[in-house]
Amino acid sequence: HLDNISPSKTYRVHLDELLPTQFAVGMGEVRYREKEIEEMSHKKLLEYLEEKVTRVVIGPKGRIYLVDGHHLVTALDSAGIKEVLVQVHADWSELSETDFFDKMEKEKLMWLYDENGKGPLSPRKLPKTFSQLKDDHFRSLVWKLIKKDAIAKADVPFAEFKWGAYFREHISEEELKSSPSRALAMAQELAHAPEASNLPGYIPGKGCLAKELEKLGNAP
């Protein structure tokens, strides 16, 4: 439980006190972060954690819900690091559980789709620990595309999961597992397609950019 809550304060919280607000993570990104963390010196790790302050919401009975940083916290948990720094986004501890989850949904602070993109599911079914989060292969695919600068990192809630839902419409799970390199190449092309232009972090491809410039040139 957090005492004397202030949005300007940073708190050190044990991972066991945190509750997830999504059902899945991209284990590709988690494993990468875990390896990075394990190779850090104690001093470097402290600096890293100070840079990676996550946000939480206080819910009924003082429960602490993590609203960003699920990949970081899952990686820390796997690496045996049991504390993280947090800031309180909101204190809704006075709400009933029903009103609390309604508020969380309205404020887009939960992602209620499972590792296969099925949902929305009931927030009451959310995992209780980070070790229970499932692997969403499409979320890992999106992370790879961000690393390749095919998609820009966007400060929009669950941007990567939105991209994952888009890729699911065009690439099958079987294809992603059996031919990861081919799936990545397909996804890279799809990331620049005009139909993805409404997604956060969209970067037009050369072909798309040429078309946009042509449109501008033809404008009266």
C-alpha positions in Angstrom: 0.0 0.0 0.0 1.2 3.5 -0.8 0.8 6.2 1.9 0.6 10.0 1.5 -0.1 9.7 -2.2 1.1 12.6 -4.4 1.4 12.5 -8.2 4.7 14.4 -8.0 6.3 11.8 -5.8 8.2 8.7 -6.9 7.7 5.5 -4.9 9.7 2.3 -4.7 7.3 -0.7 -5.0 7.7 -4.4 -4.7 6.6 -6.2 -7.8 4.3 -8.5 -5.8 2.2 -5.4 -4.9 1.5 -4.6 -8.6 -1.4 -5.9 -10.6 -1.3 -6.1 -14.5 -3.9 -4.3 -16.6 -3.4 -6.5 -19.7 -3.4 -10.2 -20.5 -0.3 -10.5 -22.6 3.2 -9.1 -23.5 5.6 -9.7 -26.4 8.1 -12.1 -24.9 10.6 -11.2 -27.6 10.9 -7.8 -26.0 10.8 -9.1 -22.5 13.7 -11.6 -23.1 15.7 -8.8 -24.8 15.2 -6.5 -21.8 15.9 -9.3 -19.3 19.2 -10.0 -20.9 20.1 -6.2 -20.8 19.2 -6.0 -17.2 21.2 -9.1 -16.2 24.3 -7.6 -17.8 24.0 -4.3 -15.9 26.2 -3.4 -13.0 24.3 -2.5 -9.8 25.0 1.2 -10.4 23.9 1.0 -14.0 20.7 -0.8 -13.0 19.8 1.9 -10.4 20.3 4.6 -13.1 18.2 2.5 -15.6 15.3 2.2 -13.0 15.4 5.9 -12.3 14.9 6.5 -16.0 12.1 4.0 -16.3 9.6 5.2 -13.8 6.3 3.5 -14.5 2.7 4.7 -13.8 0.2 3.1 -11.5 -3.4 3.7 -10.5 -4.6 3.0 -6.9 -7.8 0.9 -7.0 -10.3 -0.4 -4.4 -8.8 -1.7 -1.2 -5.5 0.1 -2.0 -4.6 -2.3 -4.8 -1.9 -1.0 -7.1 -2.6 -1.4 -10.8 0.3 -0.9 -13.3 -0.8 1.1 -16.3 2.4 1.1 -18.3 5.7 -0.7 -18.2 4.4 -4.3 -18.3 7.4 -5.4 -20.4 9.9 -3.8 -18.1 8.3 -5.2 -14.9 8.0 -8.7 -16.5 11.7 -8.6 -17.5 12.7 -7.4 -14.0 10.6 -10.2 -12.4 12.3 -12.8 -14.6 15.7 -11.3 -13.9 15.0 -11.6 -10.1 14.8 -7.8 -9.5 11.8 -7.3 -7.3 11.4 -3.5 -7.0 10.5 -0.8 -9.5 10.0 3.0 -9.2 6.4 4.3 -9.8 4.4 7.5 -10.0 0.7 7.5 -9.2 -1.4 8.5 -12.2 -4.6 8.5 -10.2 -6.1 7.4 -6.9 -9.5 5.8 -7.4 -9.4 3.7 -4.2 -12.8 5.1 -3.0 -14.6 3.7 -6.1 -16.4 0.4 -6.0 -14.8 -2.4 -8.1 -17.4 -2.0 -10.9 -17.0 1.8 -11.0 -13.2 1.5 -10.9 -13.0 -0.9 -13.9 -15.5 1.3 -15.8 -13.3 4.3 -15.1 -10.2 2.4 -16.2 -11.8 1.3 -19.4 -13.1 4.8 -20.1 -9.7 6.3 -19.6 -8.1 3.6 -21.8 -5.9 2.3 -19.0 -6.5 -1.4 -19.7 -5.9 -3.7 -22.7 -8.6 -6.4 -22.4 -7.6 -8.7 -25.3 -5.8 -12.0 -24.9 -2.6 -13.2 -26.5 -4.6 -14.2 -29.6 -6.3 -10.8 -30.0 -9.6 -12.1 -28.6 -11.7 -9.8 -26.5 -12.6 -7.6 -24.9 -12.5 -9.8 -21.8 -13.7 -9.0 -18.4 -11.2 -7.0 -16.3 -12.0 -9.4 -13.4 -10.2 -12.1 -15.4 -6.9 -10.1 -15.6 -3.8 -12.0 -14.3 -2.8 -11.5 -10.7 0.9 -11.8 -11.3 3.3 -10.9 -14.2 4.5 -14.5 -14.5 0.9 -15.3 -15.7 1.1 -12.9 -18.7 0.9 -14.8 -22.0 3.1 -14.3 -25.0 1.5 -12.3 -27.9 3.7 -13.1 -30.9 2.3 -10.1 -32.8 3.3 -7.7 -30.0 6.8 -9.0 -30.4 6.6 -8.5 -34.2 5.6 -4.9 -33.6 8.6 -4.4 -31.2 11.0 -5.7 -33.9 9.5 -3.2 -36.4 10.0 -0.4 -34.0 13.6 -1.5 -33.5 14.0 -1.4 -37.4 12.5 2.1 -37.5 9.6 0.9 -39.6 7.2 2.2 -37.0 7.8 5.2 -34.7 7.5 4.8 -31.0 4.3 6.5 -30.1 3.2 7.8 -26.7 -0.3 6.5 -27.1 -1.9 3.9 -24.8 -1.4 0.3 -26.2 -0.1 1.6 -29.6 1.8 -1.6 -30.1 -1.2 -3.8 -29.5 -3.2 -1.7 -32.0 -0.5 -2.4 -34.6 -0.6 -6.1 -33.6 -4.3 -6.2 -34.3 -3.7 -4.7 -37.7 -1.0 -7.3 -38.6 -3.3 -10.1 -37.4 -5.7 -9.2 -40.2 -3.0 -9.8 -42.9 -0.6 -12.4 -41.4 -1.6 -15.7 -39.8 -0.2 -17.0 -36.5 1.0 -20.1 -38.3 2.9 -18.0 -40.9 4.5 -15.9 -38.1 5.7 -19.0 -36.3 6.9 -21.0 -39.3 8.5 -18.2 -41.4 9.4 -15.4 -39.0 11.8 -13.7 -41.4 9.2 -13.7 -44.2 6.4 -12.5 -41.8 8.7 -9.7 -40.7 9.3 -8.6 -44.3 5.6 -8.7 -45.0 4.9 -6.7 -41.8 7.5 -4.1 -42.8 5.7 -3.6 -46.1 2.3 -3.5 -44.4 3.5 -1.0 -41.8 4.0 1.6 -44.6 0.7 0.8 -46.4 -1.8 3.7 -46.6 -4.4 1.6 -44.8 -2.1 1.8 -41.7 -1.9 5.6 -41.8 -4.4 6.0 -38.9 -2.2 3.9 -36.5 0.0 5.7 -34.0 3.6 5.9 -35.1 2.8 5.4 -38.8 5.7 6.2 -41.2 4.9 6.4 -44.9 7.0 4.2 -47.2 8.8 5.7 -50.1 6.1 4.7 -52.5 3.4 6.1 -50.1 5.4 9.3 -49.7 5.7 9.7 -53.4 1.9 9.4 -53.8 1.3 11.9 -51.1 3.7 14.4 -52.7 2.0 13.8 -56.1 -1.4 14.5 -54.5 0.0 17.8 -53.0 1.5 18.7 -56.4 -1.9 18.2 -58.1 -3.8 20.2 -55.4 -5.3 23.5 -56.7 
